[in-house]
Amino acid sequence: MKKHNFYAGPSILSQYTIKNTADAIIDFADMGLSILEISHRSKQFQAVVDEAVALVKELLEVPEGYSVLFLGGGASLQFAMAPMNFLNTKAAYLDTGVWASKAIKEAKLFGEVDVVASGKDTKYTVIPTDWIVPADVDYFHYTSNNTIYGTEIRKDPEVPVPMICDMSSDIFSRPVDVSKYDLIYAGAQKNLAPSGVTICIVKDAALGKVSRVIPTMLKYKTHVDKGSMFNTPPVLPIFAALQTLKYYKSLGGIREIEKMDIAKAERLYEAIDTSKMFVATVQDKASRSIMNVCFVMKPEYAEFEKDFIDFATSKGMMGIKGHRDVGGFRASLYNALPMESVDALVECMREFESLH
Ligand SMILES: *Cc1c(COP(=O)(O)O)cnc(C)c1O
């Protein structure tokens, strides 16, 4: 049976990525060796890093003066590394969910944190819109897509200071004005590669402005100076990331991908909004994520929740159980997921409804 992959992360990758990565595990770049057993300083792997950096810059139209890094430690390490390198006295943060809260907690270790607004009182189902970033903070941090709650900020905010953004679960799904950011970071396992690598896009001129002592490995400058090769980088995830980037380019780039992503999300939200049985947890349309669609059973059908998971799984729908903090269901529609899978899920929901 064909499987449809709705996992939230690690999550679906393009068949192009998986096939080429599998081939490189057997024989990388005609070296007669696996990519798992070659030097990260070989010219063949250096070419992989160079091409991946160039493609990130091309796809996201990264301006001059920015470096693209491939680091370890996940997006979670960036929660601490970002304030360590950019927070002098005070920073502003927007609290839109679990990941944003974790970033706030780490920032507080390094200075004053002004939480400009929080979605907590709406259980994070709405992105707060009524907030002001003071002009005297070092930066403004936000999470563009809240993977757990299915809310998203799809437009670069207008604020009087440089921004830092956790784009882990929606990078490469919309054009970004990179020039407004000192740092963009994203764990790769949602829209790019297997887990193990974090992509960072950092403004070179914004580095070196804090006075604290920073361990070598936690300084962006270290990795900028060495082109992500200060120590052994995550070789295989970087190779896989390159395959995905090539695939994105072949689709026509970010604007084309965004159109497909919007079409997929619209189809699923439409099916949920017109259903007798299901209801979306995010009712505010402006806050809805096009990457993670969260929904639950209407109260009168609540008893069928587990049955639906079993039914959907039996039809090949994988990973639609909602996050434990939200319950219900979550369908993640990352870039690599085809419309065909959304259609299959909608069909499966209709069939289940007609049976009850
Ligand atoms: C998954 C996720 C993270 C955590 O990423 P790790 O690489 O596991 O540290 C952080 N932020 C967002 C928005 C995520 O979706």
The ligand as an ORCA input file, in Angstrom:
! r2SCAN-3c Opt
* xyz 0 1
  C      11.479     20.984     15.554
  C      11.633     22.403     15.964
  C      12.660     22.823     16.834
  C      13.620     21.860     17.501
  O      14.572     21.427     16.626
  P      15.791     20.482     17.114
  O      16.597     20.424     15.858
  O      15.190     19.181     17.527
  O      16.484     21.159     18.230
  C      12.781     24.170     17.100
  N      11.934     25.061     16.563
  C      10.926     24.695     15.742
  C      10.024     25.736     15.163
  C      10.751     23.354     15.414
  O       9.755     22.987     14.593
*
